Amino acid sequence: MEPSEPSQTASDYITSQLRLEADAREALPYQFDTCTKPLGPLRQLVFACLTCSPPPASIHQQFTPAGLCYSCSISCHGEHNLVELFTKRDFVCDCGTSRMANSGTSCSLRVNAETGRKGGVVGEEARVGNTYNQNYQGKFCGCGEEYDPEKEKGTMFQCLGLATEENGGCGEDWWHPECLMGLPRQQHVKSAEPANAVLETVKEEDEAAIEEATNGTVTNGEAVNIEVPRTETDEAHHHEELPLPDGFPAEDDFDHMICYKCVETQPWIKQYARTEGFLPALPAHANLEVSGVAVPAHLNGSTSDIKKRKAEDDLDDEADAKRSRSEAESFEVTPSTSASSEPVNGTSPRHASLPQAPTGQLSLFLKDDFRTHLCRCATCFPHLAAHPQLLEDEDSYEPPVSESDHQSAAGRSVNSGSILERGEAALSGMDRVKAIEGVMAYNHVRDKVKDFLKPFAESGQAVGAEDIKAYFAKLRGDEMALREAAMGAGGS
């Protein structure tokens, strides 16, 4: 017989198990046992499955995009190649619908209308109102690059999305700062090391860590951003950022961004550039030669200069009017007779005091209070009503948090939480007499095990699995029970 492998103590095993389960709950903090499709259109976390809906090899091939809710991305597509798209508004999960009919994957979370049982849902009618963009092929930004978290450096920004891709907008796409300015992409991608980028794809290492922590099974929890524990070196890479291009607003200066594609579909919003609640507009195409890179002269400043401008917007308004016209004519801003941020009188609408809209393609950067500065007169309100995100903050749906994080031991289900927590939950639900008897039995077994382990501890010998099995067989009286059963079978 080959010598048994050294075993860890029960205390070490419990500690290790609790650590793994804690890591899994941190990576998957929400429950993933319910599909959001029955809830209807939601602003929610959406994932693209490139295994079930692979991108076309060419533009001539037919492609049917599809998106998954958080729960289905884990429970139904956990071993597939997933791309996290983050929040998308007005979306219904496509898992188990006609959009994924040829994938061979069914929804395991919804009830099958034919069988009346949960799981095996395929070919359900997909929602017609869902909209899709290039993100569902794993591509992002105006440059259309595939996002690779192992090579990408820097931060990407999500557009507020005033139009779908079909209507000329971007459909809440994510943008590189330099691509918003018409600068070469490679100028700011200086390394292929891991980066602190906003977008992340789901990695195989994460799935392996989760599978190990859950012993190969999926339990209650959710994954918005799936991450494995980082080493100190990884953490340094994670927090490393590329500087923003010269002239790009500092991240702390704005709360939302509208890309030039979406602005072009809603030209009325251009008038708000550089007014209250809005930063100066950013041209989509550089037009002046500065150090070999075409950048508008009035945007050729450092990040610190832009931060300073935020605090001095009011003081700069007068100086801007006197500034020499070094900007190109395609981006010239001509103030109206009244450039005040307030109405001319008590009855004049807000838009009457706005400056003349800039011309040319441009992106807008909005402060957190921009909604309070939008004109809501009878003429302007229809524009806002068509885009509810301009009227009020949007609420995003989040699945229920995992029970193991938010319930006491007495309130937990016996089938949720860690092994230790399950035992505590079962004990707390017992009859008092049975609970006391159970504790007494546990103490008796504990003392017996201590006596068994004492010689090993004194000699320093490792305890093997065979030793444990043999001891508990003896403790249970298995040999005697087997003999008695055999004798009983022979007599009958």
KOLVO-429430 format. One line per field, with one value per residue (C-alpha): x, y, z; residue number from 1; residue in one letter; chain. Coordinates in Angstrom, 1 decimal, always signed. Layout:
BEGIN
east	c(X|...)
north	c(Y|...)
up	c(Z|...)
n	c(NUM|...)
res	c(a|...)
chain	c(A|...)
END
This chain:
BEGIN
east	c(+0.0|+1.3|+1.8|-1.1|-0.6|-0.3|-3.6|-4.4|-6.1|-9.8|-9.2|-6.9|-9.5|-12.3|-10.2|-9.2|-12.8|-14.1|-11.4|-12.3|-16.0|-15.3|-13.3|-16.1|-18.7|-16.6|-16.3|-20.0|-21.8|-25.3|-27.6|-27.7|-30.6|-33.2|-33.3|-34.5|-36.5|-39.8|-39.2|-39.4|-37.1|-34.5|-31.3|-29.1|-25.8|-25.5|-23.0|-22.3|-21.5|-19.0|-19.3|-23.1|-23.1|-19.6|-18.8|-18.9|-15.7|-16.6|-19.2|-21.0|-21.8|-25.1|-24.8|-27.5|-26.4|-27.7|-27.2|-27.4|-28.5|-26.1|-27.6|-27.7|-24.1|-23.1|-25.7|-26.2|-23.0|-20.4|-17.9|-18.3|-16.3|-18.1|-17.6|-19.0|-20.8|-21.8|-25.1|-27.4|-30.8|-34.2|-32.9|-34.5|-32.3|-32.0|-31.0|-33.2|-34.8|-34.9|-31.8|-29.7|-31.7|-28.7|-26.3|-27.3|-27.5|-30.8|-31.9|-31.7|-33.3|-36.7|-39.7|-40.2|-43.8|-44.0|-42.6|-43.7|-40.2|-37.3|-34.7|-34.4|-35.9|-35.1|-36.6|-38.8|-39.7|-37.1|-38.0|-38.3|-37.4|-33.9|-31.2|-27.6|-24.3|-20.8|-20.2|-22.1|-19.2|-16.7|-15.7|-15.7|-15.1|-15.1|-12.0|-13.8|-11.0|-11.6|-11.1|-8.2|-7.7|-4.2|-3.0|-5.3|-4.0|-5.9|-9.5|-12.5|-15.7|-19.2|-21.4|-24.8|-26.2|-28.7|-29.1|-28.7|-26.2|-28.9|-29.9|-26.4|-25.4|-23.2|-25.7|-24.0|-20.6|-17.3|-14.7|-10.9|-10.1|-7.9|-10.5|-13.0|-10.4|-9.4|-5.9|-4.0|-4.9|-1.3|+0.0|-1.4|-1.1|+2.5|+2.5|+0.9|+0.9|-2.4|-4.2|-6.7|-9.3|-13.0|-14.0|-13.0|-13.8|-14.6|-11.4|-10.9|-8.9|-11.9|-14.1|-11.5|-11.2|-15.0|-15.3|-12.7|-14.4|-17.7|-16.3|-17.4|-20.9|-22.6|-24.4|-26.1|-24.1|-23.5|-20.8|-20.7|-17.0|-15.3|-11.8|-9.3|-7.3|-4.4|-0.8|+1.0|+2.5|-0.8|-2.3|+0.4|-0.4|-4.1|-3.8|-1.4|-3.0|-2.0|-2.2|-5.2|-4.4|-3.7|-6.9|-9.1|-11.1|-10.0|-12.1|-13.2|-14.5|-17.4|-20.0|-21.3|-20.1|-22.0|-19.9|-19.8|-21.9|-24.8|-24.5|-24.8|-28.2|-29.4|-27.8|-30.0|-27.9|-24.8|-26.0|-25.3|-21.5|-19.6|-22.8|-23.7|-23.6|-21.5|-17.7|-16.4|-17.1|-14.4|-13.9|-14.0|-11.3|-8.1|-7.5|-4.3|-0.7|+0.8|+3.9|+3.0|-0.5|-3.6|-5.2|-7.5|-5.4|-7.9|-7.8|-4.0|-3.5|-2.4|-4.8|-4.0|-5.0|-8.4|-9.0|-8.2|-10.7|-13.5|-13.2|-12.8|-15.5|-17.5|-14.4|-13.2|-16.5|-15.4|-11.9|-13.1|-15.0|-11.8|-9.7|-8.1|-9.7|-7.0|-9.6|-10.5|-13.7|-15.3|-15.4|-16.1|-18.6|-20.5|-22.3|-25.8|-26.9|-27.4|-25.0|-26.3|-27.1|-30.4|-33.5|-33.5|-36.7|-39.2|-41.0|-38.1|-37.2|-33.8|-32.7|-33.2|-30.1|-27.9|-24.9|-25.1|-24.4|-20.8|-20.5|-18.6|-18.5|-18.0|-18.4|-20.0|-19.0|-21.7|-21.4|-23.4|-26.0|-26.4|-30.1|-31.1|-29.7|-31.6|-34.5|-37.9|-40.1|-42.8|-40.3|-37.5|-39.2|-40.1|-36.4|-35.8|-38.9|-37.4|-34.4|-35.4|-31.7|-31.6|-34.6|-33.5|-30.9|-31.3|-31.7|-30.0|-31.4|-29.2|-30.0|-30.6|-27.4|-26.3|-28.0|-24.7|-23.6|-26.8|-28.5|-27.7|-26.9|-30.4|-32.0|-30.0|-31.1|-29.5|-28.5|-26.8|-23.6|-20.4|-20.2|-19.8|-22.7|-24.9|-24.2|-25.0|-28.2|-29.3|-28.4|-30.4|-33.5|-33.5|-35.7|-33.9|-33.6|-32.3|-29.9|-28.4|-28.2|-26.4|-23.9|-23.2|-22.7|-20.3|-18.3|-18.1|-16.8|-14.4|-12.8|-12.5|-10.8|-8.4|-7.3|-6.8|-4.7|-2.6|+0.0|+0.4|+0.9|+3.5|+5.5|+5.1|+3.7|+1.3|-2.3|-3.3|-6.7|-6.5|-5.9|-8.9|-11.2|-10.0|-10.5|-14.0|-15.0|-13.9|-15.6|-18.9|-18.5|-18.7|-16.9|-19.2|-22.3|-21.2|-20.7|-24.1|-25.8|-24.0|-25.1|-28.7|-28.7|-27.4|-30.0|-32.9)
north	c(+0.0|+3.4|+5.8|+8.2|+11.9|+14.2|+15.7|+19.1|+19.5|+20.1|+23.6|+24.3|+22.8|+24.9|+28.1|+27.3|+26.5|+29.7|+31.8|+30.2|+30.8|+34.4|+34.9|+33.5|+35.7|+38.8|+38.0|+36.9|+39.0|+38.5|+35.6|+34.1|+31.8|+34.0|+35.2|+38.8|+38.2|+37.9|+41.3|+43.0|+45.8|+47.0|+49.0|+46.1|+44.4|+42.8|+40.2|+39.0|+35.3|+35.0|+31.2|+31.1|+34.3|+34.4|+37.5|+37.2|+36.6|+39.2|+41.9|+39.8|+37.1|+37.2|+37.9|+37.8|+39.6|+38.5|+39.7|+37.9|+39.0|+38.6|+35.4|+33.6|+34.6|+32.5|+29.7|+29.0|+30.3|+30.1|+28.1|+30.2|+33.1|+36.1|+39.8|+42.1|+45.1|+46.7|+48.5|+48.8|+50.4|+49.0|+45.5|+42.1|+38.9|+36.9|+33.6|+30.7|+32.8|+32.6|+34.8|+31.9|+29.1|+27.7|+27.9|+24.6|+26.3|+26.5|+28.7|+26.8|+29.4|+29.9|+27.5|+25.5|+26.1|+22.5|+20.5|+22.9|+22.4|+24.8|+24.6|+23.5|+26.7|+27.2|+29.1|+31.5|+34.7|+37.4|+41.0|+43.1|+46.3|+45.4|+47.4|+46.2|+47.7|+46.5|+45.7|+42.4|+41.4|+42.2|+45.5|+48.9|+52.6|+54.5|+52.6|+49.3|+47.5|+44.3|+44.9|+42.9|+43.5|+42.0|+44.7|+47.7|+50.6|+53.6|+54.4|+54.2|+56.3|+55.2|+57.5|+58.5|+57.2|+59.5|+57.3|+53.7|+52.5|+52.1|+55.7|+57.1|+57.1|+54.7|+52.9|+53.5|+52.5|+52.8|+55.3|+55.8|+59.4|+59.8|+58.4|+61.1|+63.7|+62.2|+61.3|+58.2|+55.2|+53.9|+57.2|+56.5|+52.7|+52.4|+49.0|+45.6|+45.1|+44.6|+47.9|+49.7|+50.0|+50.4|+47.4|+43.9|+40.5|+37.5|+35.4|+31.7|+32.1|+33.7|+30.7|+28.3|+30.1|+30.2|+26.5|+25.6|+27.7|+26.1|+22.5|+22.5|+23.6|+26.9|+28.3|+31.6|+34.7|+37.0|+38.4|+42.0|+42.3|+38.9|+39.2|+36.8|+37.9|+40.1|+40.0|+43.2|+43.3|+42.8|+45.6|+48.0|+47.2|+47.5|+51.0|+52.2|+54.6|+56.3|+60.1|+61.5|+63.3|+67.0|+68.9|+66.0|+67.0|+65.6|+62.7|+64.5|+67.4|+65.7|+63.0|+62.0|+62.1|+62.3|+61.2|+63.1|+60.5|+60.9|+64.7|+64.8|+63.0|+65.6|+68.9|+71.0|+70.0|+71.7|+75.0|+73.9|+73.6|+75.7|+76.7|+75.9|+72.1|+71.6|+71.7|+73.2|+71.0|+68.7|+68.6|+65.1|+66.0|+67.8|+70.8|+72.6|+71.3|+71.0|+68.9|+66.8|+66.1|+68.0|+69.5|+72.5|+75.4|+76.2|+72.6|+72.3|+72.3|+70.1|+68.1|+70.5|+73.4|+71.8|+71.1|+74.7|+75.8|+74.0|+76.2|+79.3|+78.8|+81.9|+84.1|+82.7|+83.5|+87.1|+86.2|+83.6|+86.4|+88.4|+85.4|+85.6|+83.5|+80.8|+78.1|+76.8|+78.2|+74.7|+75.0|+78.7|+79.6|+82.9|+84.2|+85.4|+88.8|+87.4|+84.8|+84.8|+81.4|+82.9|+83.9|+87.4|+88.1|+86.1|+84.7|+84.0|+80.3|+79.1|+78.3|+82.0|+82.8|+80.1|+80.9|+80.0|+76.3|+75.4|+73.8|+70.6|+67.3|+67.5|+65.6|+67.0|+66.5|+67.0|+67.8|+66.0|+68.8|+69.3|+68.2|+71.3|+73.6|+72.1|+74.2|+72.5|+74.9|+73.7|+73.8|+72.0|+69.5|+67.1|+66.7|+65.7|+63.5|+61.4|+60.7|+60.0|+59.8|+63.6|+64.2|+62.2|+59.7|+56.2|+53.3|+50.1|+46.7|+44.6|+41.0|+40.2|+40.0|+36.5|+35.3|+34.2|+37.9|+39.4|+36.9|+35.8|+32.2|+31.8|+33.1|+31.3|+28.4|+25.0|+24.9|+28.3|+29.8|+28.0|+24.5|+25.9|+28.3|+25.5|+23.5|+26.5|+27.1|+23.5|+23.5|+26.7|+25.2|+22.1|+21.3|+22.3|+18.8|+17.4|+20.3|+19.6|+15.9|+16.8|+19.0|+16.3|+13.8|+16.2|+16.7|+12.9|+12.4|+15.4|+13.8|+10.5|+12.2|+14.1|+10.8|+9.3|+12.3|+12.6|+9.9|+11.5|+14.9|+13.6|+11.7|+14.4|+11.9|+13.1|+11.7|+10.0|+9.5|+5.7|+6.4|+8.6|+6.1|+3.2|+5.1|+6.2|+2.8|+1.4|+4.3|+3.5|-0.2|-0.9|-4.3|-5.5|-4.3|-6.0|-9.3|-9.1|-8.3|-11.3|-13.6|-12.3|-12.9|-16.5|-17.4|-16.2)
up	c(+0.0|-1.0|+1.9|+2.3|+1.6|+4.6|+5.6|+7.0|+10.4|+10.6|+11.8|+8.8|+6.4|+7.8|+7.6|+4.0|+3.0|+4.6|+2.8|-0.5|+0.0|+1.1|-2.1|-4.2|-2.5|-3.0|-6.7|-6.9|-4.3|-5.8|-6.2|-9.7|-9.5|-11.2|-14.8|-15.3|-18.5|-16.6|-15.1|-18.5|-19.8|-17.3|-17.1|-16.0|-16.2|-19.6|-20.9|-24.4|-25.0|-27.8|-27.6|-28.4|-30.6|-32.2|-34.1|-37.9|-39.7|-42.3|-42.7|-45.3|-42.8|-40.9|-37.2|-34.6|-31.5|-28.1|-24.5|-21.2|-17.7|-14.9|-13.6|-16.9|-17.7|-14.7|-14.4|-18.1|-19.8|-16.9|-19.0|-22.2|-23.5|-22.0|-22.4|-19.7|-21.3|-18.0|-17.8|-20.8|-20.5|-21.6|-22.1|-21.7|-21.4|-24.6|-22.9|-24.1|-26.8|-30.6|-30.8|-29.4|-30.9|-32.8|-29.8|-28.2|-24.8|-22.9|-20.1|-16.8|-14.7|-16.2|-16.2|-19.4|-20.6|-22.1|-19.1|-16.3|-14.8|-14.4|-17.0|-20.7|-22.0|-25.7|-28.6|-26.6|-28.4|-28.0|-27.2|-30.3|-28.5|-27.6|-29.3|-30.0|-31.0|-31.7|-28.0|-28.5|-30.8|-28.2|-30.0|-28.4|-29.1|-32.5|-33.3|-33.1|-31.2|-29.4|-25.7|-24.2|-20.5|-20.6|-23.1|-22.6|-20.5|-19.5|-18.8|-21.1|-20.8|-21.5|-23.5|-22.1|-25.3|-27.0|-30.0|-31.0|-33.5|-36.1|-35.7|-36.1|-32.4|-30.4|-28.2|-24.9|-26.2|-24.3|-25.7|-25.5|-24.7|-27.7|-30.1|-28.9|-30.0|-33.3|-32.1|-33.2|-31.0|-30.6|-29.3|-25.8|-25.7|-24.5|-22.9|-23.0|-19.3|-17.3|-16.8|-14.7|-17.4|-16.9|-19.0|-18.1|-19.7|-17.7|-17.3|-17.1|-13.9|-12.3|-13.2|-11.9|-8.6|-8.3|-9.2|-6.6|-3.9|-4.6|-5.0|-8.7|-8.1|-8.4|-5.3|-4.5|-5.5|-8.5|-10.7|-11.8|-12.0|-11.7|-10.3|-8.8|-5.7|-6.8|-5.7|-4.7|-8.2|-9.8|-7.6|-8.8|-12.4|-11.6|-10.3|-13.0|-15.3|-18.5|-18.5|-20.4|-23.7|-23.5|-23.6|-22.4|-19.3|-15.9|-14.7|-11.6|-13.6|-15.3|-14.4|-17.9|-21.5|-24.8|-27.7|-31.0|-32.8|-30.4|-30.3|-34.1|-33.8|-31.3|-32.5|-30.2|-27.2|-28.7|-27.4|-23.9|-24.4|-21.9|-20.1|-16.5|-15.9|-19.1|-19.8|-23.0|-26.0|-27.3|-31.1|-32.6|-35.2|-34.4|-36.7|-35.5|-35.6|-32.1|-31.7|-34.7|-33.4|-34.5|-31.4|-31.0|-29.6|-26.8|-25.6|-25.7|-21.9|-19.1|-16.9|-14.0|-16.2|-16.9|-13.2|-12.5|-15.2|-13.4|-10.4|-12.6|-15.2|-14.2|-14.2|-17.6|-19.4|-19.9|-20.8|-23.4|-25.2|-25.5|-26.5|-29.9|-32.6|-32.9|-33.2|-36.6|-38.2|-38.1|-34.3|-33.8|-31.0|-31.5|-28.4|-28.8|-27.6|-24.1|-22.9|-19.3|-17.8|-16.4|-18.4|-19.7|-17.8|-15.7|-18.8|-21.2|-21.5|-20.6|-24.2|-25.1|-23.1|-24.5|-26.8|-30.5|-31.0|-32.1|-35.5|-36.4|-34.7|-30.9|-27.7|-24.6|-20.9|-18.3|-14.6|-12.0|-11.9|-15.6|-15.5|-13.4|-16.2|-19.1|-20.5|-20.0|-21.9|-24.3|-27.2|-25.4|-23.3|-26.2|-26.8|-23.2|-23.0|-25.8|-23.6|-20.0|-19.0|-19.5|-17.1|-14.1|-12.8|-14.0|-11.6|-12.5|-11.4|-9.1|-8.2|-4.6|-2.5|-1.6|+1.6|+3.2|+3.3|+4.7|+7.0|+10.5|+11.2|+12.6|+9.5|+6.9|+4.8|+5.6|+1.9|+1.8|+3.3|+4.2|+5.7|+9.1|+8.6|+7.4|+10.5|+12.7|+10.8|+11.2|+14.9|+15.5|+13.9|+16.1|+19.1|+22.2|+23.6|+20.3|+20.0|+23.5|+22.7|+19.5|+21.2|+23.8|+21.0|+19.3|+22.5|+22.9|+19.4|+19.8|+22.9|+21.1|+18.1|+20.4|+21.9|+18.5|+17.3|+20.4|+19.5|+16.0|+17.5|+20.0|+17.3|+14.7|+12.2|+9.6|+9.7|+6.5|+4.9|+5.6|+9.2|+9.5|+7.7|+9.7|+13.0|+12.2|+11.0|+14.3|+16.2|+14.4|+15.0|+11.3|+11.5|+14.2|+12.4|+9.2|+11.0|+12.7|+9.4|+7.7|+10.5|+10.2|+6.5|+6.9|+9.5|+7.4)
n	c(1|2|3|4|5|6|7|8|9|10|11|12|13|14|15|16|17|18|19|20|21|22|23|24|25|26|27|28|29|30|31|32|33|34|35|36|37|38|39|40|41|42|43|44|45|46|47|48|49|50|51|52|53|54|55|56|57|58|59|60|61|62|63|64|65|66|67|68|69|70|71|72|73|74|75|76|77|78|79|80|81|82|83|84|85|86|87|88|89|90|91|92|93|94|95|96|97|98|99|100|101|102|103|104|105|106|107|108|109|110|111|112|113|114|115|116|117|118|119|120|121|122|123|124|125|126|127|128|129|130|131|132|133|134|135|136|137|138|139|140|141|142|143|144|145|146|147|148|149|150|151|152|153|154|155|156|157|158|159|160|161|162|163|164|165|166|167|168|169|170|171|172|173|174|175|176|177|178|179|180|181|182|183|184|185|186|187|188|189|190|191|192|193|194|195|196|197|198|199|200|201|202|203|204|205|206|207|208|209|210|211|212|213|214|215|216|217|218|219|220|221|222|223|224|225|226|227|228|229|230|231|232|233|234|235|236|237|238|239|240|241|242|243|244|245|246|247|248|249|250|251|252|253|254|255|256|257|258|259|260|261|262|263|264|265|266|267|268|269|270|271|272|273|274|275|276|277|278|279|280|281|282|283|284|285|286|287|288|289|290|291|292|293|294|295|296|297|298|299|300|301|302|303|304|305|306|307|308|309|310|311|312|313|314|315|316|317|318|319|320|321|322|323|324|325|326|327|328|329|330|331|332|333|334|335|336|337|338|339|340|341|342|343|344|345|346|347|348|349|350|351|352|353|354|355|356|357|358|359|360|361|362|363|364|365|366|367|368|369|370|371|372|373|374|375|376|377|378|379|380|381|382|383|384|385|386|387|388|389|390|391|392|393|394|395|396|397|398|399|400|401|402|403|404|405|406|407|408|409|410|411|412|413|414|415|416|417|418|419|420|421|422|423|424|425|426|427|428|429|430|431|432|433|434|435|436|437|438|439|440|441|442|443|444|445|446|447|448|449|450|451|452|453|454|455|456|457|458|459|460|461|462|463|464|465|466|467|468|469|470|471|472|473|474|475|476|477|478|479|480|481|482|483|484|485|486|487|488|489|490|491|492)
res	c(m|e|p|s|e|p|s|q|t|a|s|d|y|i|t|s|q|l|r|l|e|a|d|a|r|e|a|l|p|y|q|f|d|t|c|t|k|p|l|g|p|l|r|q|l|v|f|a|c|l|t|c|s|p|p|p|a|s|i|h|q|q|f|t|p|a|g|l|c|y|s|c|s|i|s|c|h|g|e|h|n|l|v|e|l|f|t|k|r|d|f|v|c|d|c|g|t|s|r|m|a|n|s|g|t|s|c|s|l|r|v|n|a|e|t|g|r|k|g|g|v|v|g|e|e|a|r|v|g|n|t|y|n|q|n|y|q|g|k|f|c|g|c|g|e|e|y|d|p|e|k|e|k|g|t|m|f|q|c|l|g|l|a|t|e|e|n|g|g|c|g|e|d|w|w|h|p|e|c|l|m|g|l|p|r|q|q|h|v|k|s|a|e|p|a|n|a|v|l|e|t|v|k|e|e|d|e|a|a|i|e|e|a|t|n|g|t|v|t|n|g|e|a|v|n|i|e|v|p|r|t|e|t|d|e|a|h|h|h|e|e|l|p|l|p|d|g|f|p|a|e|d|d|f|d|h|m|i|c|y|k|c|v|e|t|q|p|w|i|k|q|y|a|r|t|e|g|f|l|p|a|l|p|a|h|a|n|l|e|v|s|g|v|a|v|p|a|h|l|n|g|s|t|s|d|i|k|k|r|k|a|e|d|d|l|d|d|e|a|d|a|k|r|s|r|s|e|a|e|s|f|e|v|t|p|s|t|s|a|s|s|e|p|v|n|g|t|s|p|r|h|a|s|l|p|q|a|p|t|g|q|l|s|l|f|l|k|d|d|f|r|t|h|l|c|r|c|a|t|c|f|p|h|l|a|a|h|p|q|l|l|e|d|e|d|s|y|e|p|p|v|s|e|s|d|h|q|s|a|a|g|r|s|v|n|s|g|s|i|l|e|r|g|e|a|a|l|s|g|m|d|r|v|k|a|i|e|g|v|m|a|y|n|h|v|r|d|k|v|k|d|f|l|k|p|f|a|e|s|g|q|a|v|g|a|e|d|i|k|a|y|f|a|k|l|r|g|d|e|m|a|l|r|e|a|a|m|g|a|g|g|s)
chain	c(A|A|A|A|A|A|A|A|A|A|A|A|A|A|A|A|A|A|A|A|A|A|A|A|A|A|A|A|A|A|A|A|A|A|A|A|A|A|A|A|A|A|A|A|A|A|A|A|A|A|A|A|A|A|A|A|A|A|A|A|A|A|A|A|A|A|A|A|A|A|A|A|A|A|A|A|A|A|A|A|A|A|A|A|A|A|A|A|A|A|A|A|A|A|A|A|A|A|A|A|A|A|A|A|A|A|A|A|A|A|A|A|A|A|A|A|A|A|A|A|A|A|A|A|A|A|A|A|A|A|A|A|A|A|A|A|A|A|A|A|A|A|A|A|A|A|A|A|A|A|A|A|A|A|A|A|A|A|A|A|A|A|A|A|A|A|A|A|A|A|A|A|A|A|A|A|A|A|A|A|A|A|A|A|A|A|A|A|A|A|A|A|A|A|A|A|A|A|A|A|A|A|A|A|A|A|A|A|A|A|A|A|A|A|A|A|A|A|A|A|A|A|A|A|A|A|A|A|A|A|A|A|A|A|A|A|A|A|A|A|A|A|A|A|A|A|A|A|A|A|A|A|A|A|A|A|A|A|A|A|A|A|A|A|A|A|A|A|A|A|A|A|A|A|A|A|A|A|A|A|A|A|A|A|A|A|A|A|A|A|A|A|A|A|A|A|A|A|A|A|A|A|A|A|A|A|A|A|A|A|A|A|A|A|A|A|A|A|A|A|A|A|A|A|A|A|A|A|A|A|A|A|A|A|A|A|A|A|A|A|A|A|A|A|A|A|A|A|A|A|A|A|A|A|A|A|A|A|A|A|A|A|A|A|A|A|A|A|A|A|A|A|A|A|A|A|A|A|A|A|A|A|A|A|A|A|A|A|A|A|A|A|A|A|A|A|A|A|A|A|A|A|A|A|A|A|A|A|A|A|A|A|A|A|A|A|A|A|A|A|A|A|A|A|A|A|A|A|A|A|A|A|A|A|A|A|A|A|A|A|A|A|A|A|A|A|A|A|A|A|A|A|A|A|A|A|A|A|A|A|A|A|A|A|A|A|A|A|A|A|A|A|A|A|A|A|A|A|A|A|A|A|A|A|A|A|A|A|A|A|A|A)
END
